[in-house]
Amino acid sequence: MTAEAQHTNVRIAATALADLARDHQIVVAHGNGPQVGLLALQGAAYDPAKPWPLDVLGAETEGMIGYLIEQELMNALPEGSQCATLLSRVEVDPNDPAFATPSKPIGPVYTEAEAKQAAQDHGWAMVTEGSGGRRRVVPSPLPLRIVGLDAIKVLLDAGHTVICAGGGGIPVVRNADGEMTGVEAVIDKDRTSALLALGIEADALLLLTDVPAVFRNYGKADQSAIGVATPEAMGDLELAPGSMGPKVGAAVAFVRASGKLAGIGQLTDARAILEGKAGTRIFPDKVKTSQDAKFGPKTSGFTGQDQPVSVWLDDGGAIV
């Protein structure tokens, strides 16, 4: 997870996003799990007794990753294009049960011995992943409200490509006096992306990762990619809670609330997913069988004039 590797991966992501932005207005969110974990390690190495809080680390990663995306997007877009990166506070419920059951993996993968030492040194909760490695886990509450949504809309109205809500946003809660304060958590980023897409009335939500589609019976001999489905059909799938499960849950929530398209697939297939040529596309029942449920250039297929497309980049796809 070197700076050079992140530049390279972001450059690949920017190429796909710039291609999409030539015909559509896009809003870009991104993951930050590896980066926030790395910063937590650096902070613990500096002073184990006083680690930096996760809300501050989340803000740092939003700036770091947002800068990389913005720079590479501006390099890839035509001259005169406008792009802005925002730090996004996201309000969560202080009584969310997620605070009692840490589940969001962050940071590097440890061996059993390394994990035991890290837990002992820092008091971290650890979990075993499918690969057999161990990772730190932290609370991952659901987002309630994106603070500063109006600023995002102002930039969109001014024709900017906006990068925001990185890593699910900076987690904050409201106290009894109405004041905001940061909390120790990493917000469910898939749900924040769906909330963002609803808030800006996007015509589509794309969840871009490092696999080409959602698979039925993934990892088994009879696995098969799902091309088009309804929210109800996707809800019947058995999916891993730490990988594809949250993405499908967020996509289904967006489709049910908006009646519009959600797509899941590979980063380099962004345009193809939007145009119905790749990935998994989720539509309401009344739309999914239509031959016209495709997004062509400009406003073809849009429900409104120049409505934005919300694009989310997975940790494992673009920003590792």
N, C-alpha and C positions, 0 to 999 in steps of 0.2 A: 504494500500500500504506500508506495513512494509518490512524491509529487510528480515525477515524470510519468509514472503509470496512470495517475489520475488525469493528467493532461491528455495523454493518448486516448484514454477511454472516453473522456468528454468530447474530444475532437470527433470521434466516431459518432457519438450521440448527436452532436451539433449538425453533422452532415445530413442525417435523417430528418432532424427537426427543421432545418433550413429548407429542405425540399418540401416539407409539409407547409411551412410558413409562406411559401411563395404563392400558394393558392388559398390559404386559410389563415385566419387570425388564431394564434395559439397562446395558451397560458401553460407554463411549464412548472411542475412541482418535481421533487426528487427525494430519494431516500438518503439516509445518513448513518445507518447502523455501524458500518466499519469505522467511519470517521469519528463519530462521537465516542465510540469505544477507545479509539486510539488517543484522543484528547484526554479521556478519563485516565488512561494509563500514564500519560505524560504528567498530568496533574498529581496523580498518586505518587509518582516517582520523585516529584519536587518536594511534596510534603504529605506523607501518608496520613498524618493526623488531621489535615485540613483539605480534603479533596474538593475540587471545584464542583458546584452543583450542576445537575444535568440540564436545567433550563438555560444556564449560561453557556454550557458546552454546545447545546443545541443551537443557540444563537450564533456561536462561532462557526459551526459547520454550515449554517445557512449562508453566512457571508462568504466563507471559503469556497463552497461548492457553487454557490450562485455566481460568484465572480468568474470561476472557470467556465461555467456554461455561458454566461453573458459574453465573455471575450471570444469564445470559439463560435458562438452564434453570430456575433457581429462580423467575424472574419468570413463566415460562410454566406451571410445574407448580402443582398445587393446594397450598393452604396446608398446612403440616405435612410436606411432602415433604423428604427428606434427600438431600444431594448432597455428594460429596467429591472433591477433585482431588489426585492423588498424582504426585510425581516418581518415574519408574521407571527404575532402572538395568537394562540388559540386557547380559548377558555375550555376547561374541563370541570367535571363535577368532583369536588373534594371527597365526596362519599362514594365515588365510583369503586366497585368491588375490585377492580384491577389493582388498586393500591395495596390490597392485602394478599394478592397472588401475582408476584412478578412473573412475566411470561415473555417479554420481548428480548430476544438475543441481541447483544451489541458487542462490538469489539472483535478481537481475534479468536481463533480456535485454539484451545489449550489441550495439552495432554492431561491425563488424570492427575499426575503429580503437580503440574503447573497450576491446574485448577484448584487443587487442595491448598496450595500455598497462597494463591490469590484470594481465595475465600477467607483464609486465616489472617492474611495481612490487612485486607480491606473490608471484611465483613460482607462480601458480595454473595448474592445467591447465584448458583450455577446450575446449568442444565446440560444433559447429554443430547447431542444432535444425532440425526440419522447416520452421519458418517462415523459416529463413535467418539468424536471430539467433544470437548466441553466448552461452553461459552457462558459469559455473564448474562443474567437476565434481570430486567428492571420492569417496573409497572408500565403498562401501556393502556391508559384510559381512552375512552371514546371522546371525540371532539364535540363540543356543544355549539361553539360560535367562533368564527374567524374574526378577530379584532382587526379593524382596518380594512374590511372588505370594500368600503366605499372608495378608499384610495386606489385599490386594484381596478375598480370600475372606471375611475377617472383616467387612469393611464391607458386602459383599453380604449376608451372613447377618444383618446388623443392619438390612437394608432400605434401604441407601443406593444411589443411582445413582452409579457410580464413573467418573471421568474419569482415564485413565492411559495409559501407554505412548505418549505423544505423540511424533510424529516418529520412531517406531520405537524410542523409548527412549534413554536416555543410554548411549552405548557404553563399555563397560568390559571389560578383560581381566584374567585372574588370573595373577600371576607365580609363579615357582617356590616362593615361600614361602606361596602361597595368598592373598596380599593383592591387592585390586582397585585398578586404576588406570585413569583415563580414556584414551581413544585418539582420534586425529584421524580421525573417520568420521561418517557419517550412516547409520544402520542401515536395511536394507530394511524399510520400515514396513509393507508389505503382509504380509510373512512374520511380523513381530512381532505383527500383529493376529491372524493365524491361530494363532500359538503361544499368544497370550493366550486366544483362544476355546477352544482345546483344554485349556489349563490350568485354566480355570474350568468346564469341561464345559458350555459354552454349547450351546443347542439350535439356534442358527443364527448365521452370520457374514454381516453385510451390509457390502459395500464400496460406499460411496455417493460418487458423483462428479458430474460435470456433463453426463454423457451418459445417455440413457434405458436403454441396454442394451449388451451386447457385440454387435458387428456382424460378420457374415461379409462379406468383401470391402469393408471399411470405406473410404469415400472414393471408391468406384467407382460406376459407373452402376447396377450390379446389387447394391449392398449391401443386406443384409437383417438385421433384428434377430433374435437367437437368444433364444427364449423359455425353453425347457427343454432341458437337455443333461446328458450324463454326463461324468465326468472324462475318459474316453477320447476322447470327441468333441471336448471343448474342447482337449485336447492336440494335436489335429490342425490347429488353426487357426494361421495365420501372423499374429502380432500384434507391434506395435512394442514393442521391449524397454523403452523409456522411458515408456510410457503404459499401455495396457491389458494388456500382457504380464505385468507383475508382479502385477497384480490377479487375473488369471485363474490364474496359477501358485499364488498364495496360496489362492485359493478351491478349486482342485483339491486342493491338499495337505490342506486342512481336511476336505473331503468324504471323501477317501480314508482319512484317519486316524480320523475320527469317525463316518462313515456318516450324517451329518446334512446339513442344507441350507446352501448358501452362495448368496448373492444379490448381483448387481452391477447397479447402476442409478443413477438420478437421486436426489439427496438428497430432493427433495420427494415422491418416490414410495416413501419408506421403508416405510410401512404396506402399500401396494399390493404391493410386492415380497415382503414377508413373507407376504401373503395370496394370492399367486399371480396377481395382476392386472396386474403390470408387471415390467419388468426382465428380466434373465437369471437363471434359477434352475438351480443345479447340484445334482443328486442322484446317489446311487449307482444302479446299474442296477435294483436290486430295488425302488427307491422311486419313481423318476422318472415312471412311468406311472400311479401310484396317484392316484385322484381325491381321496384323503384327504390328500394331501401339501400341506396348507395350514395356516397358523397362524391360528386365530381368537383371540378375546379370551381373557384369562386363560390357563388351561393347556390349552386345546383344541389337540390335535396335539402337545403337548410330550412328550418322552420321560421327563421327571421332573417332580417337583412344583416349580413356580416356578423353573425353570432360567433363567439369564439369556440374553439375546441380546446378542452382541457387535457393536457398530456402529462402523465405521471411516469417518472423514470425509476425503475427498481434499483435497489442496491446492487443486485447481481447483474444488471444489464448495462447500465451506463456509467455509474458513478463509483465504481469500486477502485 
